[in-house]
Structures are given as C-alpha cells and as structure tokens.
C-alpha cells in the first residue's frame, strides 16, 4: 500500500478514433511499468462494450467491468476490481444502453438522457480514480473514442475530465494503416481544449507497414506545428494475443484444420473469449452471418448475446436457424446461445423478450430482473459424442446473465453436462450422438485444461502475451520516453 496522501503518476492513452489502439497500448504500459517494480492500476472512467468480466465488487458482491480493463489489471499483476472501470455501458440498441455503475446495473440511469446521466456519473468515476491514485504508484488510463468530440466536450468526463482530474501525461495514438494519420493527430490536438492539449507529451503512430524512413519529414513538421514529438512508430502486429476491444474482428483466421464458425448476431457479447481459438494452430475461426458461412464448418458456436430474443429473431430472418438445425457436426451454445438452443424464452418482466427457441435442447429459459454475476470453478460431467473429451475436466468460468434455465417438463430431461462449484447444473447435452452442448460458463476456451482436452494443446499463456506487449513497446518507443512519462 502506498503511503497515506500519496498520489500516483498518471499516464493516459488517448486516441484519434475508436479502434486506434488505445486498449492494447494501455495494457502494454501496465505490464511495462509493473515490470519496473511499481504498483500499477488501470483505469477507464467509462467503457462502452458488451465484452465484460465478473470481478470483485462492492460490499462483498461481484460486479462487472469491461474486458479491456480486466486484461489491463492482469497485465499490471493486480486483481481486477470495479473501480478500474466505474462506468460500463452495455449497448442494447442503437440509442439505448444498460448502465453499470461500480459493477452493478443502475436501472434509473439506464433510462436517463445522455447529458443528464453524465453529470451524475462524473463524480462516481472521479472518486474511483482518486482512490486508485492514492493507493498506487502509477495509474494507466485509457480514454474513450476521441478527446476532440467538440459537441460533447462540456460533458466529457471520460477523456477531458479524467485527463484534468489525474493531471495525466497523455499519449495520442492514431492508426496510420487507415491513412490520414498526420491530419488525425493535428486535427485532434488542435480541437482539444488548450489546458488538456498541453498535457499531450507524445504522438504514437500505430499499425505502420513499410519503411519508417519514408515518414520523414512528417513527424518533424507535425512537431513544428504542435510542439509535440512523435515518440513511437509501432509496426503492424496482428497476432499480439489480446482480443479486439471494439466489435467483431472480421479478419477470419485462415488455413487448414478444424473450422469453427461463430454466429455473429447484432448484439453479440463476450466475443473476446474466442481469442485463444484465433491463435491456436490447426484451428480456423470465422464469423457467420448467413447460411453459406456455415457451409463446410466443422463446429458451429452460438455465442453470448445482450439481446437474446432480438438476436434469435435476426437469426431466423437470416435463415440461419435452418442451417444450424441441419448442421451435422457439433453445435455449442454459450449463455445467450444456450438459451437460443432451448425450446422457449419466457419474459414476464420486460427484460429481454419472449420467443420460441431453436428446439435443439429440451430447456426453457425464464428471464429475471436480477442479473446473476458469478466467477466460479466448474466441472464437466461424463459426456459422450463429440464432446466426450471434456468429460470430468475441471476449469474456471464466469456467468453474466438474467436468464434462469430448466428442463422443459414435456420432454425427456437432457444430460447435465456442466456444474458450478455449488453443484448447480449450468450446462446440458442433447441431440443425435450428443452433438449439441449448451453451457452458461463464459471463458472456457481460455482454460488450458479445456484447450488440451479439445485440441491437444494449451495455447499461448496470458503472461507471455503481456510480456510480449511490454517488450514490443520497449523496442519501438524512443529510449527513455516511457519512463519519462512518470518522471
């Protein structure tokens, strides 16, 4: 614990756009500073994502934060907790999000207009930031979107407000692979308020391909215009090992081997749990949005969903329901995907919606207003068919759900496939030859025991991923610049 009254140094990663590389760069900085023997914590005042993780919350309860801050905490060698991402917005529609404050859903704020809501959220986020700064040597802060959204500037507590609050040394990163990088950096810098603009200590060019010598005299001219040096040119690195923060990553893996198709419905959630499959030798991962995308797939996975009934309706409109039902190989449903595989979705509370299921598992799901958050040890029961290798495998998983699922009374009960630490059934198997498996536990593909059982290999350890990120920025930042941000 840092001494009383101590205030951490703050380093903030801002971006010219969403997807510029803020999340992975903040993760790399967390590990770099932690390797210097410093006590480090990540922070993002507000994240908008349906990729979430279950972590320790307030008053002994469990809460949820964005997956990016979860991984950043692990990179910092810390236990993830809700103060690291005090506000999480989970999109439910184009103009509607579920608001999670310090790990817990706030229904009243979820119904409130954006500007009115921001005024109430700002002090909660600020308090969490100052607590972390009083307990750590370094706080690595990730911004959101762009700090140059001038229409939102008066209400922007996530970028501008946090930068001021923490007196952070700011980096501004841009994706040079998109083109227009110098214009993005210059325009963003000039549209920022003068006081926060003065906190920008360096520009970072991310995802560069080619001869770095060809950049001259761009960085020099940019510095002459802004007074800010370009302190890193980071080469394109597709396989760094972290999941993508924003949306489905459409670049499917290629090559021979087991072809796994993940159904990419509009409200897909927790897709980051498939990152280990993306980098597993002998596995080809693709996203499916229409029936032809399932052609030739060995496995079909129905992932989590933030709006199960709506995504099930989309799936039917795309005629993917018939393609899934006729698929001869293994079918796996995770959380919302499990619910879709059942006979019916029943919602009397206005949580998600009513709908008939795909009928591949004899189950019924009832939605409840209280969200279940659980991080638990799990164990597979004896299984048969294509999922038999998972028999008696022990692992860990996490649950984030409103649905409660039980056997349909009119059908023969399915085989229990997975239980949590309390022995409660949270997975079931059915179908011809046991080809259909549904589980409530997220994160199973991140478990070495599961990967070993299914694929005969354990994948790349997270610790190696984090160290690789730190090594990468250490190599490509100008000497002394990373340490200089906290000097």
C-alpha positions as a printed NumPy array, in Angstrom:
array([[  0.   ,   0.   ,   0.   ],
       [  1.302,   3.423,  -0.911],
       [  1.722,   5.879,   1.977],
       [ -1.242,   7.975,   3.074],
       [ -1.587,  11.11 ,   0.992],
       [  0.419,   9.594,  -1.847],
       [ -0.73 ,  10.495,  -5.361],
       [  0.2  ,   8.236,  -8.235],
       [  1.621,   9.396, -11.509],
       [ -0.955,   9.069, -14.264],
       [ -0.328,   8.126, -17.896],
       [ -3.304,   8.424, -20.234],
       [ -3.696,   6.86 , -23.678],
       [ -5.94 ,   8.954, -25.91 ],
       [ -6.86 ,   8.075, -29.486],
       [ -7.767,   9.968, -32.622],
       [-10.589,   7.476, -33.22 ],
       [-12.13 ,   4.379, -31.748],
       [-10.022,   1.366, -32.657],
       [ -6.789,   3.371, -32.883],
       [ -5.07 ,   1.009, -30.44 ],
       [ -5.746,   2.555, -27.029],
       [ -6.698,  -0.66 , -25.239],
       [ -3.714,  -2.78 , -26.191],
       [ -1.255,   0.104, -25.707],
       [ -2.638,   0.758, -22.212],
       [ -2.278,  -2.973, -21.492],
       [  1.331,  -2.915, -22.666],
       [  2.082,   0.108, -20.466],
       [  0.533,  -1.626, -17.447],
       [  2.916,  -4.548, -17.846],
       [  5.923,  -2.306, -18.66 ],
       [  5.521,  -0.23 , -15.5  ],
       [  4.724,  -3.291, -13.368],
       [  7.998,  -4.849, -14.516],
       [  9.813,  -1.841, -13.061],
       [  8.619,  -2.901,  -9.611],
       [  5.893,  -0.243,  -9.462],
       [  2.388,  -0.715,  -8.115],
       [  0.178,  -0.135, -11.15 ],
       [ -3.582,   0.055, -11.697],
       [ -5.558,   0.541, -14.92 ],
       [ -8.499,   2.922, -15.179],
       [-11.146,   3.812, -17.73 ],
       [-13.834,   6.164, -16.494],
       [-16.45 ,   4.852, -18.9  ],
       [-16.324,   1.949, -21.314],
       [-18.969,   1.067, -23.892],
       [-18.799,  -2.633, -24.627],
       [-20.709,  -5.875, -24.367],
       [-17.423,  -7.617, -23.584],
       [-17.469,  -7.768, -19.79 ],
       [-15.868,  -9.763, -16.972],
       [-17.012, -10.653, -13.468],
       [-14.762,  -9.193, -10.759],
       [-14.922,  -8.371,  -7.032],
       [-17.373,  -5.542,  -6.443],
       [-18.699,  -3.552,  -3.522],
       [-19.715,  -4.874,  -0.106],
       [-18.645,  -8.431,  -0.867],
       [-20.753,  -8.675,  -4.011],
       [-19.493,  -9.47 ,  -7.502],
       [-19.596,  -6.83 , -10.224],
       [-18.705,  -6.452, -13.891],
       [-16.229,  -4.307, -15.804],
       [-15.119,  -4.036, -19.414],
       [-12.893,  -6.861, -20.587],
       [-10.141,  -4.423, -21.601],
       [ -9.695,  -3.233, -18.017],
       [ -9.813,  -6.828, -16.8  ],
       [ -6.853,  -7.717, -19.015],
       [ -5.07 ,  -4.479, -18.142],
       [ -5.339,  -5.351, -14.446],
       [ -3.858,  -8.784, -15.068],
       [ -1.063,  -7.161, -17.083],
       [ -0.421,  -4.883, -14.103],
       [ -0.26 ,  -8.011, -11.903],
       [ -3.331,  -6.895,  -9.964],
       [ -6.677,  -8.421,  -9.087],
       [ -9.286,  -6.765, -11.356],
       [-11.98 ,  -4.813,  -9.488],
       [-14.863,  -2.48 , -10.254],
       [-13.098,   0.84 ,  -9.523],
       [-10.871,   0.225, -12.554],
       [-13.903,   0.766, -14.827],
       [-16.505,   2.543, -12.713],
       [-18.962,   3.065, -15.569],
       [-19.733,   0.385, -18.156],
       [-22.333,   0.979, -20.877],
       [-23.662,  -2.22 , -22.437],
       [-25.458,  -1.401, -25.719],
       [-28.899,  -2.947, -26.106],
       [-29.957,  -0.944, -29.192],
       [-28.591,   1.902, -31.312],
       [-29.879,   4.506, -28.84 ],
       [-30.105,   2.512, -25.618],
       [-27.577,   1.049, -23.184],
       [-27.661,  -0.7  , -19.854],
       [-25.666,   1.425, -17.389],
       [-23.435,  -0.444, -14.941],
       [-22.003,   1.706, -12.135],
       [-19.224,   0.281,  -9.974],
       [-20.145,  -3.18 , -11.191],
       [-23.922,  -3.029, -10.691],
       [-26.792,  -2.214, -13.058],
       [-28.476,   1.134, -12.394],
       [-31.923,   0.944, -13.979],
       [-32.755,   4.613, -13.365],
       [-29.589,   5.869, -15.045],
       [-30.168,   3.431, -17.929],
       [-33.418,   5.288, -18.701],
       [-31.882,   8.763, -18.435],
       [-30.763,  11.058, -21.278],
       [-27.01 ,  11.06 , -22.017],
       [-26.075,  14.579, -20.859],
       [-28.174,  14.405, -17.7  ],
       [-26.714,  10.98 , -16.941],
       [-23.133,  12.131, -17.472],
       [-23.443,  14.816, -14.826],
       [-24.387,  12.151, -12.278],
       [-21.756,   9.664, -13.377],
       [-18.806,  12.074, -13.352],
       [-18.404,  12.257,  -9.54 ],
       [-18.635,   8.468,  -9.224],
       [-15.874,   8.   , -11.772],
       [-13.751,  10.752, -10.248],
       [-13.983,   9.248,  -6.774],
       [-12.834,   5.849,  -8.08 ],
       [ -9.918,   7.472,  -9.897],
       [ -8.705,   9.344,  -6.826],
       [ -8.942,   6.243,  -4.672],
       [ -6.764,   4.327,  -7.142],
       [ -4.302,   7.208,  -7.344],
       [ -3.957,   7.276,  -3.564],
       [ -3.138,   3.552,  -3.47 ],
       [ -0.754,   3.137,  -6.411],
       [  2.491,   4.402,  -7.907],
       [  1.162,   4.581, -11.473],
       [ -2.357,   4.647, -12.899],
       [ -2.57 ,   3.868, -16.613],
       [ -5.718,   5.473, -18.003],
       [ -7.457,   4.561, -21.235],
       [ -9.521,   7.18 , -22.987],
       [-12.671,   6.5  , -24.981],
       [-13.257,   7.282, -28.63 ],
       [-11.66 ,  10.666, -29.29 ],
       [-10.97 ,  13.645, -26.98 ],
       [-11.852,  16.023, -29.848],
       [-15.612,  15.433, -29.953],
       [-16.349,  19.153, -29.598],
       [-20.105,  18.581, -29.49 ],
       [-19.638,  16.523, -26.321],
       [-16.781,  18.458, -24.712],
       [-18.831,  20.145, -21.942],
       [-20.   ,  16.728, -20.721],
       [-16.848,  14.733, -21.457],
       [-15.709,  13.367, -18.121],
       [-14.176,  10.273, -19.758],
       [-11.376,  11.937, -21.749],
       [-11.031,  15.64 , -20.94 ],
       [-12.382,  15.454, -17.399],
       [-10.233,  12.473, -16.47 ],
       [ -7.078,  13.955, -18.018],
       [ -7.556,  17.087, -15.931],
       [ -8.562,  15.2  , -12.803],
       [ -5.467,  12.995, -12.884],
       [ -3.077,  15.635, -14.272],
       [ -2.114,  12.849, -16.646],
       [  0.778,  12.753, -19.056],
       [ -1.107,  11.97 , -22.257],
       [ -0.181,   9.984, -25.348],
       [ -2.224,  10.46 , -28.519],
       [ -2.283,   7.334, -30.7  ],
       [ -3.525,   7.031, -34.278],
       [ -3.986,   4.131, -36.701],
       [ -1.688,   5.015, -39.594],
       [ -2.923,   1.98 , -41.553],
       [ -6.217,   3.818, -42.135],
       [ -4.453,   6.741, -43.804],
       [ -4.543,  10.412, -42.874],
       [ -2.608,   9.851, -39.645],
       [ -0.879,  13.23 , -39.533],
       [ -4.162,  15.036, -40.19 ],
       [ -5.858,  12.974, -37.484],
       [ -3.157,  13.828, -34.969],
       [ -3.022,  17.517, -35.875],
       [ -6.793,  17.955, -36.002],
       [ -7.397,  16.108, -32.747],
       [ -4.64 ,  18.075, -30.999],
       [ -5.954,  21.42 , -32.215],
       [ -9.573,  20.708, -31.274],
       [ -8.69 ,  19.734, -27.712],
       [ -9.031,  22.476, -25.052],
       [ -5.742,  24.322, -24.522],
       [ -5.198,  23.053, -20.979],
       [ -5.558,  19.369, -21.926],
       [ -3.649,  19.942, -25.158],
       [ -0.697,  20.979, -23.01 ],
       [ -0.797,  17.579, -21.293],
       [ -0.087,  15.702, -24.546],
       [  3.54 ,  14.564, -24.284],
       [  3.841,  12.441, -27.381],
       [  2.21 ,  11.139, -30.554],
       [  2.176,   7.417, -31.389],
       [  1.795,   6.057, -34.914],
       [  0.234,   2.603, -34.658],
       [ -0.022,  -0.24 , -37.208],
       [  2.655,   1.057, -39.571],
       [  3.627,  -1.089, -42.55 ],
       [  6.683,  -0.362, -44.654],
       [  9.861,   1.674, -44.396],
       [  9.715,   4.041, -41.41 ],
       [ 12.244,   6.27 , -43.164],
       [  9.506,   7.299, -45.587],
       [  7.632,   9.071, -42.78 ],
       [ 10.101,  11.965, -42.79 ],
       [  9.609,  14.886, -42.703],
       [  6.051,  14.283, -41.445],
       [  6.828,  13.851, -37.729],
       [  9.192,  16.833, -37.77 ],
       [  6.631,  19.086, -39.446],
       [  3.937,  17.903, -37.062],
       [  6.14 ,  18.76 , -34.091],
       [  6.829,  22.198, -35.553],
       [  3.085,  22.807, -35.782],
       [  2.111,  21.4  , -32.38 ],
       [  5.221,  21.272, -30.223],
       [  4.559,  17.566, -29.637],
       [  7.112,  14.932, -30.721],
       [  6.23 ,  11.595, -32.299],
       [  7.81 ,   9.231, -29.772],
       [  6.873,   5.852, -31.264],
       [  6.152,   4.253, -34.602],
       [  4.644,   0.841, -33.88 ],
       [  4.73 ,  -1.73 , -36.696],
       [  1.606,  -3.627, -37.696],
       [  1.26 ,  -6.563, -35.301],
       [ -1.839,  -8.653, -35.891],
       [ -1.087, -11.531, -33.55 ],
       [ -0.183,  -9.774, -30.328],
       [ -2.593, -12.026, -28.457],
       [ -5.152,  -9.635, -26.959],
       [ -8.782,  -9.752, -28.115],
       [-10.111,  -6.835, -30.123],
       [-11.932,  -4.308, -27.925],
       [-14.403,  -2.927, -30.464],
       [-16.845,  -5.311, -32.119],
       [-16.35 ,  -8.43 , -34.206],
       [-12.908,  -8.691, -35.761],
       [-13.859,  -9.592, -39.328],
       [-10.472, -10.896, -40.43 ],
       [-11.072, -14.625, -40.092],
       [ -8.15 , -16.928, -39.487],
       [ -7.145, -18.997, -42.476],
       [ -5.571, -22.335, -43.272],
       [ -6.392, -25.992, -42.946],
       [ -7.593, -27.705, -39.805],
       [-10.742, -27.609, -37.697],
       [-13.119, -24.926, -38.995],
       [-15.153, -23.251, -36.219],
       [-17.904, -20.827, -37.284],
       [-19.161, -18.359, -34.655],
       [-22.593, -16.88 , -35.376],
       [-22.14 , -13.086, -35.331],
       [-25.568, -11.717, -34.469],
       [-26.02 ,  -7.958, -33.963],
       [-25.886,  -7.969, -30.145],
       [-23.064, -10.488, -29.741],
       [-21.39 , -10.304, -26.329],
       [-18.246, -11.64 , -24.68 ],
       [-16.718, -12.42 , -28.056],
       [-13.272, -11.803, -26.531],
       [-13.418, -15.323, -25.078],
       [-12.735, -16.706, -28.562],
       [ -9.339, -15.013, -28.873],
       [ -7.47 , -18.196, -27.83 ],
       [ -9.07 , -20.027, -30.77 ],
       [ -7.878, -17.32 , -33.168],
       [ -4.25 , -18.083, -32.375],
       [ -4.476, -21.846, -31.928],
       [ -2.52 , -23.791, -34.576],
       [ -4.739, -26.12 , -36.579],
       [ -7.911, -24.117, -35.912],
       [ -9.655, -21.85 , -38.405],
       [-12.103, -19.368, -36.868],
       [-14.715, -17.481, -38.883],
       [-17.821, -15.378, -38.276],
       [-21.177, -16.46 , -39.705],
       [-23.924, -14.021, -40.712],
       [-25.741, -16.073, -43.36 ],
       [-26.248, -19.778, -44.091],
       [-23.436, -20.049, -46.624],
       [-20.994, -19.003, -43.878],
       [-21.74 , -22.31 , -42.119],
       [-21.031, -24.402, -45.195],
       [-18.059, -26.627, -44.529],
       [-17.792, -25.657, -40.865],
       [-16.89 , -28.479, -38.505],
       [-18.29 , -26.761, -35.406],
       [-20.937, -24.074, -35.004],
       [-20.872, -21.825, -31.931],
       [-23.753, -19.616, -30.794],
       [-22.051, -17.07 , -28.508],
       [-23.429, -14.81 , -25.81 ],
       [-25.959, -12.108, -26.606],
       [-27.024,  -8.87 , -24.916],
       [-30.476,  -9.192, -26.528],
       [-31.215, -12.888, -26.909],
       [-34.779, -12.644, -28.259],
       [-33.855,  -9.937, -30.775],
       [-30.787, -11.831, -31.948],
       [-32.851, -15.006, -32.261],
       [-35.3  , -13.098, -34.486],
       [-32.357, -11.855, -36.593],
       [-31.011, -15.387, -36.822],
       [-34.364, -16.587, -38.181],
       [-34.597, -13.68 , -40.631],
       [-31.188, -14.672, -41.972],
       [-32.407, -18.291, -42.269],
       [-29.557, -19.352, -40.042],
       [-31.992, -21.303, -37.848],
       [-32.49 , -23.958, -40.53 ],
       [-28.75 , -24.079, -41.254],
       [-27.942, -24.597, -37.564],
       [-30.63 , -27.254, -37.114],
       [-29.384, -29.184, -40.142],
       [-25.702, -28.901, -39.257],
       [-24.377, -32.417, -38.803],
       [-21.411, -31.538, -36.64 ],
       [-21.062, -30.306, -33.059],
       [-23.074, -27.252, -32.006],
       [-22.121, -25.245, -28.913],
       [-24.229, -22.533, -27.282],
       [-22.741, -20.223, -24.653],
       [-25.044, -18.244, -22.329],
       [-27.423, -16.46 , -24.744],
       [-26.515, -19.103, -27.32 ],
       [-27.554, -21.804, -24.85 ],
       [-30.865, -20.006, -24.316],
       [-31.487, -19.886, -28.081],
       [-30.869, -23.625, -28.397],
       [-33.748, -24.352, -25.978],
       [-37.47 , -24.658, -26.573],
       [-38.605, -21.247, -25.368],
       [-37.64 , -17.865, -23.929],
       [-40.152, -16.566, -21.366],
       [-40.021, -12.934, -20.243],
       [-42.726, -11.604, -17.94 ],
       [-40.531,  -8.777, -16.587],
       [-39.693,  -6.906, -19.795],
       [-36.017,  -7.831, -19.539],
       [-35.34 ,  -9.358, -22.957],
       [-38.381, -10.687, -24.786],
       [-40.417, -13.828, -25.457],
       [-39.58 , -16.186, -28.3  ],
       [-39.663, -19.832, -29.349],
       [-36.204, -21.378, -29.299],
       [-34.441, -23.49 , -31.885],
       [-35.572, -26.669, -30.161],
       [-32.178, -28.383, -30.058],
       [-32.103, -28.64 , -26.254],
       [-35.233, -29.528, -24.197],
       [-34.862, -26.446, -21.994],
       [-36.888, -23.367, -21.064],
       [-35.32 , -20.044, -20.058],
       [-37.129, -17.53 , -17.865],
       [-35.687, -14.002, -17.642],
       [-35.462, -12.338, -14.231],
       [-34.75 ,  -8.708, -13.402],
       [-31.856,  -9.55 , -11.086],
       [-28.656, -10.166, -13.041],
       [-26.578, -13.154, -11.942],
       [-22.832, -12.454, -11.724],
       [-20.579, -15.34 , -10.797],
       [-16.921, -16.292, -11.141],
       [-16.659, -19.945, -10.243],
       [-14.887, -23.254, -10.569],
       [-16.702, -25.553, -12.994],
       [-16.566, -29.264, -13.731],
       [-17.888, -31.294, -16.641],
       [-19.932, -34.415, -16.047],
       [-19.22 , -37.53 , -18.162],
       [-20.177, -36.669, -21.755],
       [-20.496, -38.627, -24.975],
       [-20.208, -37.994, -28.69 ],
       [-18.018, -35.143, -29.946],
       [-17.865, -33.521, -26.512],
       [-16.644, -36.667, -24.731],
       [-13.058, -35.305, -24.397],
       [-14.424, -32.75 , -21.902],
       [-15.621, -35.479, -19.523],
       [-14.56 , -34.762, -15.917],
       [-12.457, -31.73 , -16.941],
       [-12.173, -29.081, -14.215],
       [-11.754, -25.407, -15.091],
       [-12.999, -21.907, -14.222],
       [-15.708, -19.846, -15.852],
       [-17.808, -16.756, -15.297],
       [-21.512, -16.081, -15.675],
       [-23.306, -12.825, -16.579],
       [-26.997, -13.416, -17.213],
       [-30.624, -12.558, -16.469],
       [-31.914, -15.925, -17.685],
       [-32.603, -18.931, -15.462],
       [-32.841, -22.213, -17.373],
       [-34.523, -25.506, -16.503],
       [-35.623, -28.702, -18.245],
       [-38.828, -28.491, -20.267],
       [-41.471, -30.528, -18.391],
       [-42.926, -32.045, -21.569],
       [-39.648, -33.578, -22.763],
       [-37.164, -36.11 , -21.509],
       [-34.591, -34.155, -19.479],
       [-31.268, -33.529, -21.206],
       [-27.992, -34.861, -19.856],
       [-26.359, -32.483, -17.366],
       [-23.005, -31.531, -18.867],
       [-21.513, -28.864, -16.59 ],
       [-21.832, -27.863, -12.93 ],
       [-20.561, -24.9  , -10.959],
       [-18.792, -25.047,  -7.606],
       [-22.143, -25.427,  -5.793],
       [-23.069, -28.42 ,  -7.947],
       [-25.752, -26.485,  -9.821],
       [-26.319, -27.584, -13.419],
       [-25.137, -24.838, -15.798],
       [-24.688, -26.927, -18.952],
       [-26.611, -29.6  , -20.841],
       [-26.049, -32.026, -23.738],
       [-28.566, -33.481, -26.189],
       [-29.154, -34.201, -29.868],
       [-28.292, -37.125, -32.093],
       [-24.993, -38.534, -30.897],
       [-24.796, -35.829, -28.242],
       [-23.767, -33.227, -30.834],
       [-25.46 , -30.252, -29.099],
       [-23.897, -28.729, -25.973],
       [-25.087, -25.62 , -24.141],
       [-23.234, -24.005, -21.233],
       [-23.695, -20.878, -19.149],
       [-19.99 , -20.551, -18.346],
       [-18.063, -17.987, -20.355],
       [-14.298, -18.165, -20.714],
       [-13.876, -21.915, -21.107],
       [-11.669, -21.538, -24.199],
       [ -9.291, -19.502, -22.056],
       [ -8.743, -22.506, -19.8  ],
       [ -5.675, -24.674, -20.579],
       [ -7.462, -27.834, -19.426],
       [-10.316, -27.264, -21.88 ],
       [ -7.981, -26.468, -24.774],
       [ -5.873, -29.531, -24.011],
       [ -8.933, -31.78 , -23.9  ],
       [-10.451, -30.494, -27.156],
       [ -7.381, -29.627, -29.223],
       [ -4.436, -31.396, -27.607],
       [ -2.657, -28.093, -26.885],
       [ -2.958, -25.289, -24.345],
       [ -2.318, -22.182, -26.418],
       [ -0.235, -19.142, -25.548],
       [ -0.279, -18.202, -21.834],
       [ -1.588, -14.742, -20.988],
       [  1.584, -13.936, -19.087],
       [  3.57 , -14.453, -22.28 ],
       [  1.143, -12.185, -24.135],
       [  1.573,  -9.392, -21.576],
       [  5.349,  -9.693, -21.552],
       [  5.36 ,  -9.67 , -25.338],
       [  3.398,  -6.408, -25.365],
       [  5.814,  -4.785, -22.917],
       [  8.815,  -5.968, -24.938],
       [  7.231,  -4.563, -28.104],
       [  6.755,  -1.026, -26.813],
       [ 10.154,  -1.12 , -25.117],
       [ 11.674,  -1.83 , -28.516],
       [  9.704,   0.704, -30.562],
       [  9.309,   3.72 , -28.252],
       [ 12.194,   6.176, -28.283],
       [ 14.62 ,   5.326, -25.446],
       [ 13.61 ,   6.75 , -22.091],
       [ 10.222,   8.054, -23.241],
       [  8.038,   5.537, -21.384],
       [  9.886,   6.097, -18.118],
       [  9.893,   9.839, -18.792],
       [  6.087,   9.961, -18.743],
       [  6.139,   9.37 , -14.981],
       [  9.326,  11.285, -14.16 ]])
